[in-house]
């Protein structure tokens, strides 16, 4: 399972397949990471710096994080893609495209404009498609090499 949790500043990614439940996160910041709740991560309950510090101590790297850089991610099922928009201008700065097949959603392309590379945007785009597929119980097949690496 892939999930992304966001506050104003940062995105926390969680990959359940890597988590071996060492509970470093729960010990480090129990207000935010509470496995008895759904969703189990509540980004509103601590400052970003503290969340970031806690995530950095995850021994399995099931938890990772990235600054948002005022870029938002939106999912469009009709267009079969997630898109990244920069700031108030809503300039599109990246996208992750998939196509539907009998076997699931096939991620075929992920791209971020050069001026926004290295900001974690591509990972947010891929996680958005994976999350939406998983919520619909649809398998994700990453053909795009970047998506395959992330997932
Ligand atoms: S610290 Fe990482 S490995 Fe441990 S429970 Fe949290 S997410 Fe899982």
Boltz pocket constraint, residues with backbone or C-beta under 6 A from the ligand:
constraints:
  - pocket:
      binder: B
      contacts: [[A, 18], [A, 19], [A, 20], [A, 21], [A, 22], [A, 23], [A, 24], [A, 25], [A, 26], [A, 57], [A, 58], [A, 59], [A, 60], [A, 61], [A, 62], [A, 63]]
      max_distance: 6.0
